[in-house]
Amino acid sequence: MTDKFAKILATLLLSSVLLSCGDTEPPLPKLLFVVEPAVSPVATLPHAWELTVSTTLFTAITAVLDDGMGHTYTIEFSPQRRDHVLTVLGMRPGRTYTMSVTAHTLDGITLETTAPLQVTTPPLPANFPVITLLSADPALMEAGFTLMDTGRKDGSASFIVIVDDSAEVVWYFQTNSLTETERIASGNFLSIDEASGLIQLINERGEMVSGLHSVQSHPPTGASIPVDVAEFHDDVVKHNLFAQYFTSIRDGSRTVDNFPLDENDPLVTGTVNVLDEPIIEIDLDGNILNRWDFLDMLKPTRIGFDGTSGLPAAADWAHVNSVAYNVITDNLIVSLKHQDAVVNFSRSDGTLNWILGTPANWQGFEQFLLTPDGGVFSWPYHQHAVEIVGNNIIMFDNGNRRASPFTAEPIVAADANSSRAVEYAIDTDTMLISQVWEWGLAQSGESLYSTIAGDADRLPRGNTLITFGGLCEENGVPSDNLALCRSTARVIEVETATSAKVFDISIDDADPLSSGYIVNRSERLGNLYPLGTVTITVP
């Protein structure tokens, strides 16, 4: 072979190799851990852990947790990034979990830890409520977790608690008093803590995102913003179209003449201080935008039972315990427990539209009273947690006494009474009201009388979550004596159409000599995390 021929052949071979290399896929980039996965406890929230990990490429993280006792679940953190600081929720108390961590790119490259991490959760506090699963049918339940505001009746311990469908605690946050909490559109929890004078937004890590405090009686908490009122009370809702809240306040009392002093004798009257609990509208900077006083809107000398409590200092005449906002009509719907009444009025000018409640003792306000349509019907008494459901309203009807003062109506004793969830439809053109649904003794066959507290929520799939929040008893017998009775609670989910019970838990105190536990409100959460950010899957 000549040198010239050899050079030509070598050139052809080299060209072939280069062409061949040009058709080959480029090697995939290397996925490595820059910082190996590690965990540490979250200071603000028991049972929550922080997972940190860094990768060479943009990745999402999946964690698989196993407590070795049959409880395994997967958390998929959807954000794609290189440096991850993630909050791991859902672990049960007093368990040791192994945690396997996998990083994965959008191109399908994955990298898993070679050795699982290990996490041991602390036990629940000694004064924590005892939560017991009585029955459950997960296939018929609304999916997700159940949040409860619970606390000892004597105020010595209070918690926001989240349980799974087995009634196992998976999240809790200790508060200073019995709260009212809901998750809002941002994914944060909106909660009112009266003992701290605080309305706050709490994230899933138990950190305060923002807060408002009642400056006349409480110092700031963290960076909370002052609101010029004496006290917040019982309920707060966020109007998501505006950056505003509606809440009830206790803000001093007013002198009222001819006020009834004896709930059994209308002739015994006097001039006394009467406590109003106005609704205010406030913005996120603490400015009061609107205020509606019920002593101006309603009849100051009209009482229901317990309306004289608090005398001689000041009569607890209204005892507002819930507020709802109807964005379509721009009306507010407020529950006044000690008036046995729910009222609807205009947000724009405070005009009273209607009064839902027994017509007893409403002389001069007859044009605002709703009239039953003639079907099966009963009025609520000492009701809680009024909410809007489509064109209707739903509430928890405690039923205390089921009578009004000065009417000679027979009072129903606690040991013969029962509470219920009830839904009403209202025709504002005819001022007729109809009872379209209820769940209580007649549907369950079980008498559950909640002297205090309660809630009823219509869930997205159509079930109803009902909180019998204060089942007070003395020596095992239902009682209205709040000073002496011991409280337990039940949270029950029912199929609205069939009245079948699909979830039932009890809440009690491990200490039989304590005042017991109350559950103020409960709600069903679709996820422990804000919507769309993290998914928990239980096999």
N, C-alpha and C positions, 0 to 999 in steps of 0.2 A: 504494500500500500504506500503510495507516494505521500509526501508531507502535505501536498496541496489537498489531496483527497481526504486525508485524515482531519485537516482543519475544517473542511466543509462538513464532514460527518459530525464533528464535535459541535459545530455551530447549530446544526439541525437538532441534535440531541438536547442542547441547552434550551433552544426555543420551545421544544416540546415540553420540557420540564416547566418552563416559565408559564406556558399556556395552561398546562395542567394545574399549576398553583393558582392561576387567576380564577379558575372555576371553583375552587374550594371555599366553603363558608369560613368567614373569619372566626377565630376562636372566641367563645363566649367570655365576657368579663368575669373576673374572679369575685365570688361573694365570700367575704370573710367577716368575722367579728372583730371590729376595731377595739370595742370594749365588750368583754364577755358579759352575758346576762347576769344580773345581780339583783337581790331584793332587800328591802329595808322597810320597817313599819312606818305607816303614815301617822304622824304625831296627833292629828286632830280627830282620828276615827279608829276605834278599835276594829280589829278584823280586816282592816284594809292595808294593803302592802303596795309599795312602789317598786315597779320593775324598771330597771335601767338597762339599756343595751344600745350599742352603736355598731353600724355595719358599713362596709366599703361602698355599698350601692344603696339606692333608695329601696326600702323594703316596708312591708307591713308585717306585724308580729302576731303570732298565734300562740296562746298558752293553754296547755292541757293540764288540769289539776285533778289529783286523785288523793282522797283521804285514806285509802286502804280499807275503808269500811263500807264500800259500795256506792260512795258518792263521787262521781266523776263528771266533770263538765269542761267545756271548751270556751275560751274567750278569744274572739277575733277582733283585733284592733285594726280598723280599716285605714287610718292615715298612712300614707307612704312618705317616709323620711329616712335620713341616715341615723339621726340621734333620737332615741326614744326615751321618754320619761312617762311611764304608764301606771295607771292605778288599777290594781287587781282587787276586784270585789267578788262577793258571793261565797266566801269561805265561811263555814260554820264554826262556832266557838269550840274551844278545847280540842282541836284536831291537829294532826300533823299531816300536811299535804306535800306530795311531790309535784313539782311543776316542770313540765317539759316545754321548752321554748323553741319555736321555729320562726325563722325569718324567711320571707318569700318576696320575690320581685314580681312586677307585672308580667315579665317574660317567662315566668314559671321556674326561675332558679330558686332553690330552697337550701336552707342551711339550718340544721338542728343542733341543739346543745348535745354534747356527748354524755354529760352527766346531769341528770335532773337536779333542779334546785329543791331545797326543802324549807317549808314554812310551818311554824307551829303557832296557832292562834290562841290568844288568852281565853280563859273561861269567862262566862258572864259574871257581872257583879253580883254580890250576895243579895242585894236588894232588888234585883231585876225581876220583873213579873214572870210567873210560870205560864207559858203558853202551850196549850195542849190541843192536839188535833183530835176532834171528836168524829169527824167523817169527811170524806172528800171523794169526788169523782172527777179527776183531772180532765177526762175526755169531754166533760160537759161544762167545766169551769172556763171562765175568761182567762186566757193565758197571761202569765206574768207573776208579779209579786204583790203582796199586800202590805201597804204602809199603814201604821197606826200611830196616833198620838195617845200616849198612855202615861198615867202617873198615879202615885198613891193618893188616896182621898185626902190624907192629912198634909199633902204637899211636900213630904220628905224626900221624894224621888220622882223624877220625870224623864221620859225618854221618847224620842221618835224612833220607831222600830219598823224594820222591814223583814217579812218572813216569806219563805217560798211556799209552794203548794203542799208541802209536808208540814207546814207550820214551824219549820226550822228557822232560827234567826240568822240572817245573812248580812245585816247592816243595822247599826243603831248609833244614835247620837244623843248624848245626855244634855238635858236642858234644865233651866232653873225653875220652870213651872210647867203645868199642863199646857201643851201647845195646840194650835190648829194649823195644819200643814197641808199644802198641796203642791204638786209639781206643775209648773207653768210652761209655756211654750218654749222658753229658752232652754229647758232641761233642768234648771235649778229648782230648788225647793223654796217656796214662799211660806214663811212661818211667822206666827205672832207668839211671843213669849212675854206674857204680862209681867212676870216678876222682874224681868230685866227691862221692862218698858221698851221692848224692841220688836220692830218688824224687820225681818232680815231675809235675804236671799242666801241660801246655802247650796254649795255645789256637792257633787257626789262624794267628794273627799271630806265633807264636813267643814269646809272653810267658808267663812262669811264673805260673799262676793260684794254685798252692799247692805246697808242697814239704815233705818230711821229710828230715832229714840224720842220718847215723850219727855221733853226737856224740863218740864215743870216739876217732875218727880224723880227723874233718873239721869245719871251721868251717861256719857257716850260709851258705847262698846266698840272698841277699835276705832275705825274711821266712820262710825255711824253719824248720820246727819240729823240735827235737831228739828223737831216739830213742836210748835208752841201749843201743846195740850198737856193736860194733867196725866191721863192714862189712856193707853189703848185697851180695847176690851173685846175678846172672844172671837172676832172674825176679821179677815182681810181678804180682799180679792183684787186681782190686777186686771185692769182694763187694757187688753193687749193692742187695741187700736190706738190708744193714747198711752203715753208713758206715765200712767197715773194709777193710784190705788184708791179703793173705797174701804173704809174701816169704821168700826164703831169706837166711840171714845166715852170715857167717864170724865166729865169736865165741870165739876161743881154741881150745885143744886139750886133750886128756885123755890121761893115761898109760894104756896098754893093755899087759898082759903077753901073752907068747906070740904076738906079732904077727909075721906072715910078713915077712921081710926080703928074700927072694929069690923072685921070681915064678916061678922055674923049679924051686925046691927047697923043699918044704914043711917040711923038717927044720931049715931055717935060720930061727930066730925070735929075738925079743928083746923087751925092754921099751922102748917108744918112745912119743913123743907122736903122737897121732892126731887129725887135724882133723875135727871134726864140722861139719856145715852144717845147723843146725836150721831148721825153718820156724817163723816167728812170725806171730801175728795182731796187728795194730796198728790203733788207731783214728786218726782224722784229727787228734787232739791229741797224737799220738806215744806214747800209752800202750800198753804191751805187754799184750795181753789173754790170749794163749795162747802156749805154746812147746812144740814137739815135737822131742826130741833123738833122732837115729837110732842113736847109740851105745847108747842105752837100749832102743830099739825092736827093733833088728836084732842081728846077730852081729858083734861088734867085730873078731874075728880072721878074718872071711871077706873075701876080696878078689877083685876082677876085675883084669885087666891094667890097669896104670897106677895101681893102688891104693896102691903104695908110693912113687909120685912125691912129691917134696917132702921125703923123708928126706935127711939125718938130722934136719932141723929139726922137721917134722911131716908124717906121711903124709896125702896127699890121698885119703883112704879112700872118701869118698862122692861128692864133686863133684856136688852137686845142681844141676840146670840147668833144671827147670821144675816148676811147681805148678799144679794145676787144682782147682777146688772144685765138687763135685756138690751143688747146692742141694737136690735131691730126697732124697738119702740122708744129707746132712750129713756127707759124707766128703771127705777130701783125697786127691788122686792126685799122687804126686811121683816124678819121674825122678831116679835116682841113677846118673850116667854110669859111675863107676868100680866100681859093683857090677853093671853090666849088668842093672839091675833097675828096675822100676816098682812102687811100693808104694801100697796103699790102706789108709787108717786113719781112724778116727772122729775127727771134729773135737771132739766133746763130751768124750771121755775118752781119746783117743790109742790106743785098741785097734787092733792090727794086724788087717786083714781078709784081705788076700791079697798075694802077691808074684808079679808077672809077670816071668819071666826064666828063663834056664837053671837047671835044678835043681842044677847042680854046686856042691859045697862048702857046701850049706845044711843040714848035719847039725843036727838039733834044731829045725828050722823046717819040717819036711816038711808039717805040716798046713796051712800057709799057701800052699804052692806050687800054682799052677794047672797043670793037666795038659792037653796038646793032645788034641783030640777024635778024632784019627785021620785027619783030612783033610790036604791040602797045608798044610805049616806050617814056619816057621822062627822061631827066637827073635831078638829084637833085641839088638844089642851097641852100647854107647856111645851110646844113643839120646838124642834131644832133643825138646823141644816137645810133650809129651804133652797132648792135648786131648780133651774129651768130645764125641762126635758121637752125639746121640740116646742109645741104650742102649749104644753102643760107644765105643771109644777109638781115636784115630788118633795116629800119631807119625812122626817122622823117624828111621829106623834107619840110623845111620852105618855100622855093621857092622865096626868096627875088630877085626881079627884073627879074628872069628867063632869064638872059642874061649875057654875059661876056664883059669886056672892049675891045675896039679897034676892034670890029667885025661888027659894024653897026646893030647888032641884036636889034629889038625893045624891049625896057624896059617895063616890065609889071608894071603898077602903083599899089600902095598898095590897092586902092579901087576897082581894077579889079583882084586882085590876090587871091590865095587860097593855103593853105598848105595841106599836105597829109601824110599818112603813106604809105611806099612803100617797097616791097620785090623784090629782084633781085636774079637770079641764074647766076653763073659765071662758064664758062668752061675754065679752065686755059690752056688746051691743044690747043684750037682754039682761045683763047682770045676773045670769044664771050660772051655777056651779054644779058640776057632776063629779061623783067619785068613780074613777075609771079602774082603779086597781088598789088593792091593799094586801099586806102580808103580816099576819100576826097570829093570834090564838086560833082563829077559825081555820087558817090555812096550815098551821104546823101542828095543831093539837097540843102545843106546849105554851103555858102561860109564862111569858117573859115580860116582867114589868121593870122598865128602866126609869127609876125615880129621877135621875139626872143624866145628862149627856145623851148622845145618839146621832145617827147619821143614816142617810139612805142615798145611794148613788146608782143611777142607771148606767150600766157599763156598755161599751161600744157594741158588743155582740148581742146585747139585749137583756142579759142577766141583771139582777139587782143585788148590790152589796149593802147589807144592813148591819148597823152597829147598835146593839143593845148595850149602851156604854156604861150604865151605872145600875146594876142589878143589886140594890141595897137590901140587906136583910138584918134583922135582929133575932138571934137565936134560931136561925134558919127560916124565919118568916118574913116575907116582903114588908118593907117599912118605908114610910115617908120621912122618918126622923133622921135628917142628914147628920145631925150631931152625933148620933149613937150608932147608926147602921154601918155594916161592913159591906164593901162593894166588890163585886166581880163583874165580868163583862163577857159578852159573846159577839163574835163577828161571823155573820152567816151570809153566804151567797146563795141565791135562789134563781131558778129558771122562772122568769116573769110569767110566761104563758102557762106553765104547768104548776107553779108554786112548789116544785120539787127542790129540796135542799141539795146543793152540790158541793158545798164547802162549809164547815162549821168548826170554829175554834173557840176555846174558852181562855180567858185571861184572869189569873188569880194571883195571890200573893203567897209565897212559901211560908210566911209567918202567919199562923192562924189567929194571932192576937192583934195583928195590925188592922188599920182601917180599910185595907184592901186596895185594889186597883180599879181605876176608871179608864175607859177608852173614850176619848172625846170624839174623834173622827177616824175614819179609815178610807182608803181608796186603793184601787188596783192600778199598778204600774206595769206598763208593757215590758220595761227593762229596768235594770238597775242604773243604767247609764243614760245620758241624754240621747234622744232619738237619732238614729242614723250614724252614730260614731262608733259604737261597739256592739257586738252581738254575743250573747251567751247561749250556748247550745247544751242541753242536757240529753244524753242518749236515752 
